Amino acid sequence: MLVFVLSPLFVGCSQSTPSPTTRNDAAASGGTTSGGSSGGAGGAGGSSSSGGITGSGGTTASGGASGSGGVAGSGGNRGTGGTTASGGSSASGGTTTAGGTTGAGGTKATGGTTSAGGTTASGGSSGVGGTTAAGGTTGAGGTNASGGTTGKDAGSDAPTGTGGAATGGTAATGGTTGAGGTTTCAPPTVTLSGSNAVAGTLIQFNDNGGWCWYQDERAVVDTKANKLLIGSVASGGSRNGYIEAVIYDIAAKTNTRYTVSTALASVVDDHNAPAFVIRPDGKYFAMYSSHRQDCYSRFSIFDGTKWSAEAKYDWTPQGCPWTGASTDMITYSNPWYMGTTIYSAVRSVDTDPSFLTSTNDGASWTWLGRLTSSPQVGYVAGYFKYWGNNTDRIDFVGTEAHPRDADTSLYHGYVKGGQVFNSMDTVEEASLKDTSATTTSAADITAFTPVFKTGTTINGVKLEHAWNHDIVRYADNTIAILGQARVSGTGTDDPDKRMLYFRFDGTSWKATYLAKGGSKLYSSEQDYIGLGALVPDDPTTIYISTPYNPSTDAMGTSGKHEIWRGTTCDNGKSFQWTPVTANSTKDNIRPIVPKWDSSHTALLWMQGTYTSAQTYSEAIVGTISAP
């Protein structure tokens, strides 16, 4: 049993059970609504701030004894030196103590409303980083304090200042939580016990669904409509192979499931999962494709009631299927806005990624050009993850090949203004646009900035054969990447795989060891593990799926893949770990976190049995956290 102290960010340990679903549209594109899935508050994906804990502002500095020559402020109690207790008339003697510069050992400095010791006591300044209040200036002495008006702190009454030595009463306790200041960084604490424990309220969004991790965004938050849109592919049962979208009403806590397409039902594969973008008019655009089964990028638009009939972009004019194998055809979709144009990255020409563009919000598409031109090594010419700000830039991290086919590294670059750059803002491709699929200025992936070079030693182990999980560029322009690599010399059938974190601060990439990734998920994919997710609105938080306890690298008690939350307070140099799930009877894998805002987090994952990319018994579940 795992025992922790309960934090306000994680409330309860329960699983909501949806009420029976009712069909509200007989058409394939219609929806099925289910109620009763409770979103709750305080899911695992909360902000990293420990927030509402009442802080004392580092307790306000005492400022020394009254007008006696100014004993140095202790940083602990309210300013007493030469000034009256807070709230009254200012003491005549000496300089008022500062009440502590930022105080607050790791929690938000609260101090209630600003404590006022003469002139302002410091409780109003936000606590940061956990340094104790410095005690302000030494009491100046001078004439004895006259006592003045009775001192009073926000939140509690202080005893009356007496005579010439106004004591200022007891330290301000802070009262209500201080509203201002910078949020402190600290991991949440929770109590998880019992079978299938979850931090927060578990919501089942879809009872039958799965996704691969190379199409994004698989989930998006519609902040205007207060809806969460989630895509997946069903495996088995009456909906076998259906490409589906669930729209979760965040306020009502109800699901409506829609069938986006049944066109790929005969080739069931989690690689067929859709990726979404929200159009300026509020409609939802979805793009998806088969896993190397044909030459079509498929798309549909949701108008608020139903998904449109499937439309297609045909890659045959670009040479599909491409030389190398009869199955060298289309896989994956990654649509993002840049300006008013949607750019969708698709594995396509020679198994490298290329971009399609749409200038009419996804109604029609044209081929733009190749992102890279790397030689195909074995199965493909690399794997790519993307992150866009839906304004003017798309970042990517790629490999040279599948890690079973080559000793792969990781490389980063970005697209902006029609050009392709490396991490250091050097142009690697002067124009993303190509005249044809066979005439390209695209660079080899190795031309871009190395994030991880094979053979690098991290945490005392030499690592190789890297793969990518997630990438995010944050509001402060730093970039983070999650990935994995094999421990050198541990074989090829089921090598020892380690999970890694990388961060770019504008100057260089730094690597951090996270945890053991565990055994392969199934026999033919030696590098498939539970994966990890970054939080787009919170650079201090990540989530990973592993059967190991990342705090110790010891095998977990359940033997199943559990979701863990990692908190970093030093820009990714180290992480502290908190369980999101525990004592599970099913695996919890492939977490994702769509962009929302700094106060809300939707953490989603697959829960069940994963036999292969074509056969799985998984539900799409998750938690939603909010203030």
ZAMARGU-4260 file (C-alpha; in steps of 0.2 Angstrom, whole numbers, plus 5000, padded with zeros to 4 digits):
<rodrens>
0) 5000/5000/5000 | 5006/5018/4995 | 5003/5030/5009 | 5005/5049/5006 | 4997/5064/5014
5) 4982/5071/5004 | 4985/5087/4994 | 4971/5099/4989 | 4976/5095/4971 | 4971/5077/4972
10) 4954/5074/4980 | 4947/5057/4983 | 4950/5040/4976 | 4935/5034/4966 | 4930/5029/4949
15) 4914/5036/4941 | 4903/5023/4932 | 4894/5031/4917 | 4875/5028/4917 | 4869/5017/4902
20) 4872/5025/4886 | 4857/5031/4875 | 4858/5032/4856 | 4853/5049/4850 | 4856/5048/4832
25) 4854/5032/4822 | 4866/5038/4808 | 4884/5032/4808 | 4890/5050/4811 | 4878/5053/4825
30) 4882/5053/4844 | 4879/5042/4859 | 4878/5051/4875 | 4882/5045/4892 | 4880/5053/4908
35) 4886/5052/4925 | 4904/5052/4922 | 4910/5064/4935 | 4924/5075/4931 | 4927/5080/4948
40) 4940/5092/4954 | 4958/5089/4958 | 4963/5076/4945 | 4981/5071/4943 | 4984/5084/4931
45) 4983/5099/4942 | 4994/5114/4942 | 5011/5111/4951 | 5007/5124/4963 | 5003/5118/4980
50) 4992/5133/4980 | 4979/5136/4993 | 4990/5131/5008 | 4990/5146/5019 | 5007/5153/5020
55) 5013/5166/5032 | 5024/5175/5020 | 5039/5167/5027 | 5031/5174/5043 | 5034/5192/5043
60) 5050/5199/5049 | 5050/5205/5067 | 5062/5220/5065 | 5069/5218/5082 | 5064/5225/5099
65) 5055/5241/5100 | 5065/5257/5097 | 5080/5250/5107 | 5093/5252/5094 | 5086/5239/5082
70) 5089/5221/5086 | 5090/5213/5069 | 5073/5206/5062 | 5072/5188/5064 | 5062/5184/5049
75) 5049/5176/5059 | 5037/5188/5069 | 5029/5204/5064 | 5039/5220/5064 | 5040/5226/5082
80) 5054/5238/5082 | 5051/5256/5084 | 5034/5255/5075 | 5017/5250/5081 | 5009/5234/5077
85) 5002/5233/5060 | 4987/5243/5055 | 4989/5257/5068 | 4998/5274/5066 | 5016/5272/5061
90) 5028/5271/5075 | 5038/5286/5077 | 5054/5277/5080 | 5066/5271/5067 | 5063/5264/5050
95) 5049/5252/5049 | 5055/5234/5046 | 5051/5227/5029 | 5041/5212/5036 | 5052/5200/5026
100) 5056/5200/5008 | 5048/5186/4999 | 5045/5173/5012 | 5037/5157/5010 | 5045/5141/5011
105) 5038/5132/4997 | 5020/5137/4998 | 5012/5152/4991 | 5015/5167/5003 | 4998/5171/5009
110) 4999/5183/5023 | 4980/5186/5021 | 4978/5204/5015 | 4994/5213/5016 | 5000/5214/5034
115) 5003/5231/5038 | 5016/5234/5051 | 5017/5253/5051 | 5020/5255/5033 | 5017/5239/5024
120) 5022/5223/5032 | 5029/5211/5020 | 5016/5197/5020 | 5009/5204/5003 | 5024/5200/4993
125) 5023/5182/4986 | 5033/5169/4993 | 5045/5161/4981 | 5057/5147/4982 | 5055/5144/5000
130) 5068/5156/5007 | 5065/5163/5024 | 5060/5181/5026 | 5076/5191/5029 | 5070/5201/5043
135) 5070/5218/5034 | 5080/5232/5040 | 5086/5233/5058 | 5074/5243/5069 | 5082/5260/5070
140) 5079/5264/5088 | 5077/5282/5089 | 5064/5287/5100 | 5053/5274/5108 | 5037/5270/5099
145) 5023/5279/5106 | 5011/5265/5105 | 5000/5274/5093 | 4984/5266/5088 | 4980/5248/5092
150) 4990/5237/5079 | 4980/5224/5069 | 4984/5211/5057 | 4973/5205/5043 | 4966/5189/5048
155) 4968/5191/5067 | 4968/5205/5080 | 4985/5209/5088 | 4986/5215/5106 | 4987/5233/5108
160) 5004/5241/5107 | 5008/5247/5125 | 5017/5263/5130 | 5033/5267/5122 | 5038/5250/5117
165) 5025/5244/5105 | 5026/5225/5105 | 5016/5223/5089 | 5007/5208/5097 | 5008/5190/5090
170) 5014/5186/5072 | 5002/5188/5058 | 4995/5171/5054 | 4990/5176/5037 | 4971/5173/5038
175) 4964/5169/5021 | 4975/5164/5007 | 4985/5178/4999 | 4980/5181/4981 | 4995/5189/4974
180) 5013/5183/4970 | 5021/5169/4961 | 5015/5151/4963 | 5028/5141/4972 | 5034/5124/4965
185) 5031/5108/4975 | 5024/5091/4971 | 5007/5086/4977 | 5005/5073/4990 | 4991/5060/4990
190) 4984/5045/4998 | 4982/5030/4987 | 4976/5014/4994 | 4965/4999/4989 | 4963/4991/4972
195) 4964/5002/4956 | 4967/5018/4966 | 4967/5034/4956 | 4971/5052/4962 | 4955/5061/4958
200) 4939/5055/4950 | 4942/5043/4936 | 4931/5047/4920 | 4928/5034/4907 | 4927/5044/4891
205) 4926/5029/4879 | 4923/5011/4883 | 4933/5004/4868 | 4947/5015/4861 | 4966/5016/4857
210) 4978/5027/4849 | 4996/5027/4843 | 5007/5042/4848 | 5012/5049/4831 | 4996/5059/4827
215) 4992/5075/4836 | 4983/5082/4844 | 4973/5067/4848 | 4963/5077/4861 | 4959/5096/4861
220) 4950/5107/4873 | 4937/5119/4866 | 4938/5133/4879 | 4924/5143/4871 | 4912/5129/4872
225) 4919/5121/4887 | 4921/5104/4878 | 4934/5091/4877 | 4936/5082/4861 | 4945/5065/4861
230) 4949/5054/4846 | 4952/5035/4846 | 4950/5019/4836 | 4939/5005/4843 | 4946/4987/4843
235) 4934/4972/4844 | 4915/4971/4847 | 4902/4979/4836 | 4912/4995/4833 | 4928/4986/4827
240) 4939/4998/4818 | 4928/5013/4819 | 4936/5030/4820 | 4928/5039/4834 | 4927/5056/4842
245) 4920/5058/4860 | 4914/5076/4865 | 4914/5078/4884 | 4904/5092/4891 | 4915/5098/4905
250) 4901/5107/4915 | 4888/5094/4912 | 4900/5079/4914 | 4892/5070/4900 | 4900/5061/4885
255) 4893/5060/4867 | 4902/5048/4856 | 4902/5050/4837 | 4907/5039/4823 | 4919/5049/4812
260) 4922/5035/4799 | 4920/5016/4796 | 4930/5017/4780 | 4945/5008/4789 | 4935/4995/4799
265) 4943/4981/4789 | 4961/4987/4794 | 4959/4989/4812 | 4974/4999/4819 | 4978/5011/4832
270) 4988/5021/4820 | 4972/5026/4811 | 4967/5037/4826 | 4962/5055/4821 | 4970/5071/4825
275) 4960/5087/4828 | 4961/5106/4826 | 4948/5118/4831 | 4943/5130/4817 | 4940/5149/4820
280) 4922/5147/4817 | 4921/5134/4831 | 4919/5119/4820 | 4931/5104/4823 | 4942/5097/4810
285) 4948/5079/4810 | 4961/5071/4799 | 4967/5052/4799 | 4974/5039/4788 | 4977/5020/4787
290) 4993/5012/4793 | 5001/5010/4776 | 4986/5003/4768 | 4982/5016/4755 | 4987/5033/4748
295) 4973/5044/4756 | 4973/5057/4769 | 4955/5057/4775 | 4946/5071/4784 | 4929/5076/4791
300) 4922/5092/4799 | 4910/5093/4814 | 4897/5107/4813 | 4891/5105/4830 | 4878/5091/4827
305) 4887/5079/4815 | 4903/5074/4806 | 4903/5077/4788 | 4905/5063/4775 | 4923/5058/4774
310) 4933/5067/4761 | 4950/5062/4754 | 4967/5069/4748 | 4975/5057/4736 | 4994/5056/4737
315) 4996/5046/4720 | 5002/5062/4711 | 5016/5063/4723 | 5021/5045/4719 | 5012/5034/4732
320) 5015/5020/4734 | 5034/5025/4735 | 5049/5014/4730 | 5055/5002/4743 | 5040/4992/4747
325) 5022/4990/4741 | 5016/4996/4758 | 5026/5012/4758 | 5010/5022/4759 | 5002/5035/4770
330) 5002/5035/4789 | 4998/5048/4802 | 4991/5066/4802 | 4997/5081/4812 | 4986/5097/4808
335) 4991/5113/4816 | 4987/5131/4811 | 5000/5144/4806 | 4992/5160/4802 | 4975/5156/4794
340) 4982/5140/4785 | 4982/5123/4792 | 4998/5113/4790 | 4997/5094/4792 | 5012/5084/4793
345) 5010/5066/4786 | 5022/5052/4784 | 5022/5050/4765 | 5035/5053/4751 | 5049/5040/4753
350) 5042/5037/4771 | 5048/5055/4776 | 5036/5068/4782 | 5028/5080/4771 | 5016/5094/4773
355) 4999/5097/4766 | 4991/5114/4768 | 4973/5120/4768 | 4969/5139/4766 | 4950/5136/4769
360) 4950/5128/4786 | 4952/5110/4780 | 4938/5110/4767 | 4952/5106/4753 | 4970/5102/4753
365) 4986/5104/4743 | 5003/5097/4744 | 5017/5109/4750 | 5033/5100/4752 | 5044/5088/4761
370) 5050/5092/4779 | 5065/5081/4778 | 5073/5070/4764 | 5082/5056/4774 | 5086/5039/4767
375) 5074/5025/4772 | 5082/5013/4784 | 5072/4997/4786 | 5054/5001/4789 | 5054/5020/4788
380) 5065/5036/4786 | 5061/5041/4804 | 5048/5045/4817 | 5042/5063/4821 | 5033/5071/4834
385) 5026/5089/4832 | 5020/5103/4843 | 5012/5119/4836 | 5007/5135/4844 | 4993/5137/4831
390) 4999/5154/4827 | 5016/5155/4818 | 5027/5140/4822 | 5028/5121/4822 | 5042/5112/4832
395) 5047/5094/4828 | 5058/5080/4835 | 5063/5066/4824 | 5074/5051/4822 | 5083/5043/4807
400) 5073/5027/4808 | 5064/5014/4819 | 5075/5010/4834 | 5075/4992/4829 | 5082/4995/4812
405) 5096/5008/4817 | 5105/5015/4831 | 5094/5031/4832 | 5097/5048/4839 | 5085/5063/4842
410) 5085/5079/4832 | 5075/5095/4834 | 5070/5109/4822 | 5055/5120/4818 | 5045/5127/4804
415) 5041/5146/4803 | 5038/5158/4789 | 5040/5145/4776 | 5057/5140/4781 | 5064/5126/4792
420) 5076/5130/4806 | 5087/5121/4819 | 5086/5124/4837 | 5099/5138/4836 | 5088/5148/4823
425) 5099/5143/4809 | 5090/5140/4793 | 5092/5122/4787 | 5079/5124/4773 | 5076/5140/4764
430) 5059/5135/4758 | 5047/5122/4764 | 5038/5122/4747 | 5045/5110/4734 | 5042/5110/4716
435) 5038/5091/4716 | 5040/5076/4727 | 5056/5071/4718 | 5064/5089/4717 | 5066/5095/4735
440) 5077/5106/4745 | 5073/5096/4761 | 5087/5092/4773 | 5092/5075/4781 | 5086/5074/4798
445) 5104/5074/4804 | 5106/5092/4799 | 5096/5098/4813 | 5101/5100/4831 | 5105/5085/4841
450) 5094/5083/4856 | 5102/5066/4861 | 5116/5057/4852 | 5117/5038/4853 | 5130/5032/4864
455) 5127/5046/4877 | 5129/5041/4895 | 5115/5047/4907 | 5113/5043/4925 | 5128/5031/4923
460) 5122/5021/4909 | 5126/5021/4891 | 5111/5023/4880 | 5107/5020/4862 | 5093/5017/4850
465) 5082/5032/4855 | 5064/5036/4852 | 5052/5051/4855 | 5037/5052/4865 | 5031/5070/4866
470) 5037/5088/4863 | 5031/5105/4869 | 5037/5123/4867 | 5031/5133/4882 | 5025/5151/4883
475) 5043/5156/4890 | 5050/5149/4873 | 5059/5134/4882 | 5056/5117/4874 | 5054/5100/4882
480) 5055/5083/4874 | 5051/5066/4882 | 5059/5050/4875 | 5067/5034/4878 | 5083/5024/4874
485) 5090/5007/4876 | 5104/5003/4888 | 5119/4998/4878 | 5123/4979/4878 | 5106/4973/4884
490) 5101/4964/4869 | 5089/4967/4855 | 5074/4956/4859 | 5068/4965/4874 | 5082/4978/4879
495) 5082/4988/4895 | 5073/5004/4890 | 5075/5020/4900 | 5064/5035/4900 | 5072/5052/4897
500) 5068/5071/4898 | 5076/5084/4887 | 5075/5103/4889 | 5081/5117/4878 | 5084/5134/4887
505) 5088/5144/4871 | 5106/5139/4872 | 5108/5121/4873 | 5099/5104/4876 | 5101/5096/4893
510) 5096/5078/4897 | 5088/5071/4913 | 5086/5052/4917 | 5068/5048/4922 | 5065/5030/4925
515) 5065/5012/4919 | 5052/5009/4905 | 5049/4991/4908 | 5047/4976/4896 | 5041/4978/4878
520) 5022/4979/4877 | 5021/4965/4864 | 5033/4953/4855 | 5036/4961/4838 | 5039/4978/4845
525) 5054/4978/4856 | 5054/4996/4860 | 5035/4999/4864 | 5033/5005/4882 | 5020/5015/4892
530) 5026/5032/4886 | 5025/5049/4894 | 5017/5066/4891 | 5021/5084/4894 | 5009/5097/4901
535) 5008/5111/4888 | 5003/5124/4901 | 5014/5119/4915 | 5033/5116/4912 | 5035/5109/4930
540) 5024/5094/4927 | 5026/5078/4917 | 5017/5061/4917 | 5024/5044/4913 | 5018/5026/4912
545) 5029/5013/4919 | 5028/4997/4929 | 5043/5004/4940 | 5042/5016/4954 | 5052/5030/4947
550) 5057/5036/4964 | 5067/5020/4967 | 5068/5011/4950 | 5061/4996/4959 | 5047/4986/4951
555) 5030/4992/4957 | 5020/4981/4968 | 5006/4979/4955 | 5017/4974/4941 | 5006/4984/4930
560) 5010/5000/4921 | 5005/5014/4932 | 5004/5033/4929 | 5016/5044/4938 | 5017/5063/4940
565) 5034/5071/4940 | 5037/5088/4947 | 5053/5098/4943 | 5057/5114/4953 | 5074/5116/4944
570) 5070/5117/4926 | 5071/5098/4923 | 5087/5094/4932 | 5077/5083/4944 | 5060/5076/4947
575) 5050/5071/4962 | 5037/5058/4959 | 5018/5056/4964 | 5007/5041/4960 | 4992/5045/4949
580) 4986/5027/4949 | 4991/5013/4961 | 4987/4994/4964 | 4980/4993/4946 | 4973/4976/4939
585) 4975/4983/4921 | 4989/4993/4913 | 4988/5012/4911 | 4998/5017/4896 | 5000/5031/4883
590) 4995/5047/4893 | 4992/5063/4884 | 4988/5081/4891 | 4980/5093/4878 | 4983/5111/4880
595) 4971/5121/4891 | 4976/5134/4903 | 4987/5136/4919 | 4972/5132/4930 | 4965/5117/4922
600) 4972/5100/4916 | 4965/5085/4907 | 4975/5070/4909 | 4970/5055/4898 | 4976/5038/4895
605) 4972/5020/4889 | 4967/5008/4902 | 4966/4989/4898 | 4975/4976/4889 | 4986/4980/4874
610) 4990/4965/4864 | 4996/4973/4848 | 4992/4989/4838 | 4978/4979/4829 | 4971/4970/4844
615) 4968/4978/4861 | 4955/4979/4874 | 4957/4997/4880 | 4946/5011/4887 | 4950/5029/4886
620) 4950/5036/4904 | 4957/5051/4913 | 4955/5064/4926 | 4951/5083/4925 | 4958/5095/4938
625) 4952/5113/4941 | 4952/5125/4955
</rodrens>
